[in-house]
Amino acid sequence: MFGDIVLSSLGVNLCALTATATIYIFGGLLETNATCNDLWSFNIEYRMWFEVSRDPAKVLPIETASLGALTSAPAPWPSARQSHKMVLSDDGSFIWLFGGLQSPGKACALVVLWI
């Protein structure tokens, strides 16, 4: 789960847990102008990247809306996005992920809170 990875260069957001020297990043805009929905952790001590598992059982959408229209069946994983916000809980057990833009050229702001 580590090695060469392609990281987004624009619109990513990160949060850090100082107790474990870990940084998390999600999504962003790739060089191809496409958004992504990968979640990666970086261990500062070992200087290694790890892709975080997409286990739907560990993801909880609190509210799913796009431009004010609620959807009844949220996806099992946050959709690809850029320019979102992320906050990590003090103990590192939860990441709150909010909002963002779906893709360049589309005026669709995401109003979504994921834990």
Backbone as JSON, one array per atom type, in Angstrom:
{
  "sequence": "MFGDIVLSSLGVNLCALTATATIYIFGGLLETNATCNDLWSFNIEYRMWFEVSRDPAKVLPIETASLGALTSAPAPWPSARQSHKMVLSDDGSFIWLFGGLQSPGKACALVVLWI",
  "N": [[0.8, -1.19, 0.0], [2.1, 1.17, -0.31], [4.48, 3.37, -1.84], [5.21, 4.55, -5.12], [3.16, 7.24, -5.79], [0.57, 9.21, -7.28], [0.09, 12.43, -6.63], [-2.39, 14.92, -6.09], [-2.14, 18.29, -7.14], [-3.49, 20.65, -6.83], [-6.16, 22.16, -4.98], [-6.28, 20.3, -2.9], [-6.76, 19.16, 0.48], [-5.52, 19.01, 3.76], [-4.95, 17.37, 6.91], [-3.51, 16.98, 10.16], [-2.11, 14.74, 12.58], [-0.49, 15.16, 15.38], [0.37, 13.47, 17.45], [0.87, 10.96, 16.35], [2.48, 11.62, 14.28], [1.36, 11.91, 11.68], [0.03, 12.75, 8.52], [-2.91, 13.49, 6.72], [-4.37, 13.43, 3.49], [-6.91, 14.32, 1.14], [-8.57, 13.89, -1.92], [-8.62, 16.39, -4.56], [-7.21, 18.14, -7.4], [-6.07, 16.72, -10.3], [-3.24, 16.66, -12.61], [-4.39, 16.16, -15.05], [-6.69, 17.58, -15.04], [-8.82, 16.45, -13.75], [-10.87, 15.61, -10.94], [-10.19, 13.87, -7.84], [-10.78, 11.16, -5.46], [-9.18, 9.99, -3.53], [-7.84, 8.88, -0.41], [-5.1, 9.5, 1.5], [-2.42, 8.72, 3.75], [0.43, 10.09, 5.36], [3.3, 9.14, 6.9], [5.29, 10.91, 8.91], [7.6, 10.34, 10.39], [8.65, 7.92, 9.24], [8.62, 8.65, 6.63], [6.81, 7.77, 4.61], [4.15, 6.99, 2.33], [0.74, 5.92, 2.56], [-2.11, 4.38, 1.2], [-5.35, 4.91, 2.3], [-7.77, 2.59, 3.36], [-10.85, 2.0, 1.62], [-13.23, 1.45, 3.25], [-16.56, 1.09, 3.44], [-18.03, 0.66, 5.76], [-16.81, 2.14, 7.66], [-17.3, 4.74, 7.08], [-19.31, 7.58, 7.38], [-21.91, 9.31, 6.12], [-23.18, 12.35, 7.07], [-24.95, 14.39, 6.23], [-26.23, 14.7, 3.05], [-26.14, 16.71, 0.36], [-26.61, 18.61, -2.6], [-26.25, 21.67, -3.84], [-28.48, 22.38, -2.28], [-30.37, 20.37, -2.71], [-31.49, 17.54, -1.28], [-30.29, 14.19, -1.2], [-31.45, 10.83, -1.23], [-30.04, 8.49, -1.06], [-27.05, 8.19, -0.02], [-23.68, 7.98, -1.26], [-21.28, 5.29, -0.73], [-18.77, 6.26, -0.19], [-16.97, 9.33, 0.01], [-17.42, 11.54, -2.74], [-15.37, 12.42, -5.63], [-13.51, 15.42, -5.34], [-12.51, 18.87, -5.0], [-10.98, 21.66, -3.3], [-12.13, 21.46, -0.73], [-12.81, 21.12, 2.83], [-11.1, 19.82, 5.68], [-10.99, 18.24, 8.88], [-9.36, 16.77, 11.61], [-10.1, 14.56, 14.27], [-9.18, 14.93, 17.76], [-8.08, 12.55, 18.78], [-7.5, 11.19, 16.51], [-9.27, 9.39, 15.41], [-11.4, 10.08, 13.77], [-12.17, 11.76, 10.72], [-13.41, 14.76, 9.65], [-14.98, 15.75, 6.78], [-15.81, 18.26, 4.58], [-17.86, 19.74, 2.12], [-16.71, 21.29, -0.97], [-15.74, 21.32, -4.47], [-17.04, 19.74, -7.37], [-15.81, 19.37, -9.97], [-13.55, 21.06, -12.23], [-14.93, 23.72, -14.13], [-17.54, 22.98, -13.69], [-20.23, 24.27, -12.04], [-20.94, 23.24, -9.43], [-21.33, 23.1, -6.24], [-20.49, 21.15, -3.43], [-22.37, 20.29, -0.66], [-21.73, 18.72, 1.82], [-21.26, 16.69, 4.63], [-18.99, 14.5, 5.87], [-18.02, 11.85, 8.0]],
  "CA": [[0.0, 0.0, 0.0], [2.91, 2.37, -0.37], [5.37, 3.42, -2.99], [4.98, 5.69, -5.98], [1.77, 7.66, -5.88], [0.35, 10.47, -7.99], [-0.63, 13.32, -5.74], [-2.99, 16.1, -6.66], [-1.35, 19.47, -6.83], [-4.38, 21.77, -6.57], [-7.43, 21.89, -4.35], [-6.24, 19.28, -1.86], [-6.79, 19.64, 1.84], [-4.85, 18.05, 4.63], [-5.04, 17.53, 8.35], [-2.39, 16.27, 10.76], [-2.21, 14.25, 13.95], [0.88, 15.28, 15.87], [0.72, 12.36, 18.35], [1.38, 9.85, 15.55], [3.26, 12.19, 13.18], [0.67, 11.48, 10.46], [-0.71, 13.75, 7.76], [-3.89, 12.9, 5.82], [-4.85, 14.28, 2.4], [-8.04, 13.75, 0.41], [-9.04, 14.52, -3.14], [-7.83, 17.4, -5.23], [-7.26, 18.24, -8.85], [-4.9, 16.11, -10.94], [-2.7, 17.38, -13.78], [-5.3, 15.91, -16.17], [-7.86, 18.42, -14.77], [-9.88, 15.62, -13.16], [-10.82, 15.54, -9.48], [-10.03, 12.5, -7.34], [-11.31, 10.95, -4.12], [-8.28, 9.13, -2.78], [-7.43, 9.31, 0.92], [-3.74, 9.03, 1.76], [-1.76, 9.17, 4.97], [1.88, 10.18, 5.25], [3.97, 9.02, 8.19], [6.42, 11.83, 8.87], [8.78, 9.68, 10.94], [9.19, 6.95, 8.29], [8.56, 9.27, 5.3], [6.13, 6.81, 3.72], [2.74, 7.19, 2.02], [-0.13, 4.75, 2.6], [-3.48, 4.66, 0.79], [-6.29, 4.5, 3.35], [-8.8, 1.68, 2.86], [-12.19, 2.53, 1.37], [-14.19, 0.58, 3.93], [-17.81, 1.83, 3.64], [-18.53, 0.51, 7.13], [-16.14, 3.13, 8.51], [-17.6, 6.07, 6.56], [-20.67, 7.96, 7.75], [-22.37, 10.6, 5.59], [-24.14, 12.97, 7.99], [-25.97, 15.03, 5.42], [-25.8, 14.74, 1.66], [-26.92, 17.67, -0.42], [-25.88, 19.31, -3.66], [-27.0, 22.89, -4.13], [-29.71, 22.41, -1.53], [-31.26, 19.24, -3.0], [-31.07, 16.36, -0.53], [-30.39, 12.91, -1.88], [-31.91, 9.83, -0.28], [-29.12, 7.35, -0.99], [-25.68, 8.67, -0.13], [-22.66, 7.05, -1.74], [-20.55, 4.67, 0.37], [-17.47, 6.93, -0.02], [-17.07, 10.69, -0.51], [-17.14, 11.67, -4.17], [-14.19, 13.19, -6.02], [-13.73, 16.84, -5.08], [-11.38, 19.75, -4.74], [-11.3, 22.87, -2.53], [-12.95, 21.08, 0.41], [-12.19, 21.33, 4.14], [-10.96, 18.61, 6.49], [-10.55, 18.39, 10.27], [-9.1, 15.48, 12.24], [-10.4, 14.56, 15.7], [-7.99, 14.98, 18.62], [-7.47, 11.22, 18.94], [-7.2, 10.65, 15.19], [-10.19, 8.32, 15.02], [-12.38, 10.58, 12.8], [-11.88, 12.9, 9.87], [-14.59, 15.43, 9.14], [-14.74, 16.24, 5.42], [-16.97, 19.07, 4.24], [-17.97, 20.57, 0.92], [-15.8, 21.18, -2.1], [-16.25, 21.46, -5.84], [-16.96, 18.46, -8.06], [-14.78, 19.36, -11.01], [-13.42, 22.37, -12.86], [-15.89, 23.99, -15.2], [-18.9, 22.67, -13.24], [-20.59, 25.12, -10.92], [-21.7, 22.41, -8.51], [-20.7, 23.05, -4.91], [-20.97, 20.04, -2.61], [-22.66, 20.65, 0.72], [-21.74, 17.37, 2.37], [-20.41, 16.46, 5.79], [-18.65, 13.09, 6.04], [-17.18, 11.52, 9.17]],
  "C": [[0.85, 1.26, 0.0], [3.83, 2.3, -1.57], [5.1, 4.66, -3.79], [3.5, 6.0, -6.05], [1.72, 8.96, -6.67], [-0.5, 11.33, -7.08], [-1.23, 14.49, -6.52], [-2.16, 17.31, -6.27], [-2.21, 20.68, -6.51], [-5.63, 21.3, -5.83], [-7.45, 20.79, -3.32], [-6.42, 19.95, -0.51], [-6.13, 18.59, 2.69], [-5.14, 18.38, 6.07], [-3.96, 16.65, 8.96], [-2.7, 15.85, 12.18], [-0.78, 14.23, 14.5], [1.31, 14.1, 16.74], [1.33, 11.19, 17.58], [2.22, 10.32, 14.37], [2.7, 11.76, 11.83], [-0.08, 12.64, 9.84], [-1.67, 13.0, 6.84], [-4.25, 13.91, 4.74], [-5.98, 13.55, 1.68], [-8.3, 14.58, -0.83], [-8.07, 15.49, -3.77], [-7.98, 17.32, -6.73], [-5.96, 17.71, -9.43], [-4.43, 16.97, -12.12], [-3.6, 17.22, -15.0], [-6.58, 16.74, -16.06], [-9.06, 17.62, -14.28], [-9.74, 15.65, -11.63], [-10.68, 14.08, -9.05], [-10.6, 12.39, -5.93], [-10.47, 9.94, -3.33], [-7.99, 9.74, -1.42], [-6.09, 8.67, 1.22], [-3.27, 9.52, 3.12], [-0.26, 9.16, 4.73], [2.46, 10.12, 6.65], [5.25, 9.84, 8.13], [7.7, 11.16, 9.35], [9.46, 8.75, 9.93], [9.23, 7.48, 6.86], [7.98, 8.32, 4.26], [4.67, 7.19, 3.56], [2.0, 5.86, 2.1], [-1.51, 5.17, 2.1], [-4.42, 4.09, 1.84], [-7.41, 3.69, 2.71], [-10.13, 2.38, 2.68], [-13.24, 1.6, 1.96], [-15.48, 1.36, 4.2], [-18.37, 1.72, 5.05], [-17.93, 1.54, 8.07], [-16.42, 4.56, 8.07], [-19.06, 6.39, 6.85], [-21.02, 9.3, 7.13], [-23.43, 11.17, 6.53], [-25.28, 13.61, 7.23], [-25.44, 15.1, 4.0], [-26.73, 15.67, 0.9], [-26.03, 18.27, -1.49], [-26.74, 20.48, -4.09], [-28.38, 22.88, -3.5], [-30.66, 21.25, -1.77], [-30.76, 18.0, -2.27], [-31.21, 15.11, -1.37], [-30.73, 11.86, -0.84], [-30.95, 8.67, -0.12], [-27.69, 7.84, -1.14], [-24.73, 7.58, -0.59], [-21.91, 6.46, -0.55], [-19.2, 5.32, 0.65], [-17.61, 8.34, -0.57], [-16.67, 10.76, -1.99], [-15.87, 12.5, -4.41], [-14.5, 14.67, -5.86], [-12.41, 17.57, -4.92], [-11.89, 20.92, -3.89], [-12.26, 22.59, -1.37], [-12.21, 21.42, 1.7], [-12.16, 20.01, 4.89], [-10.48, 18.98, 7.89], [-10.41, 17.0, 10.85], [-9.43, 15.58, 13.72], [-9.11, 14.5, 16.51], [-7.29, 13.63, 18.75], [-7.17, 10.53, 17.61], [-8.16, 9.58, 14.7], [-11.22, 8.76, 13.98], [-11.78, 11.72, 11.99], [-13.24, 13.47, 9.44], [-14.21, 16.06, 7.81], [-15.99, 17.0, 4.99], [-16.79, 19.79, 2.91], [-16.98, 20.26, -0.18], [-16.51, 21.4, -3.42], [-16.04, 20.14, -6.56], [-15.86, 18.41, -9.09], [-14.68, 20.75, -11.61], [-14.42, 22.54, -13.99], [-17.32, 23.65, -14.83], [-19.17, 23.5, -12.0], [-21.46, 24.32, -9.94], [-20.93, 22.29, -7.19], [-21.32, 21.9, -4.13], [-21.18, 20.52, -1.18], [-22.85, 19.32, 1.46], [-20.81, 17.33, 3.57], [-20.22, 14.96, 5.96], [-17.82, 12.93, 7.3], [-16.55, 10.18, 8.92]]
}
